[in-house]
């Protein structure tokens, strides 16, 4: 991975075989990012995304292997209890144009991943909401 910071924007290249969430965390901790939004695209050959069943308050994971184009990777970096926290969703398409996606649990880069992180001057923590079953923004 390599990246360059331009004031409140980071442009990153995540390289082949690197895990995307690990690299996002590495950048956020190195650059002391407390609040940001992320947009990315690229290619992956192994990823896991989840779907939250609201009535059960539980995530169900779907794992994929093969050649996929990341058509959208978006989300946030913020904090929970003052510690690093990220929430990302990813959609990836196969050779037939079928797209699969959801809450990002893991994704390995197969060629490259081009990412832009927009740092926001502020702080928004999270808390666990028992009624919904998710970690929500706490203002």
Helices and strands as residue ranges (DSSP letters): E 2-6, E 9-15, H 20-30, E 36-53, E 58-80, E 83-93, E 99-119, E 125-129, E 134-138
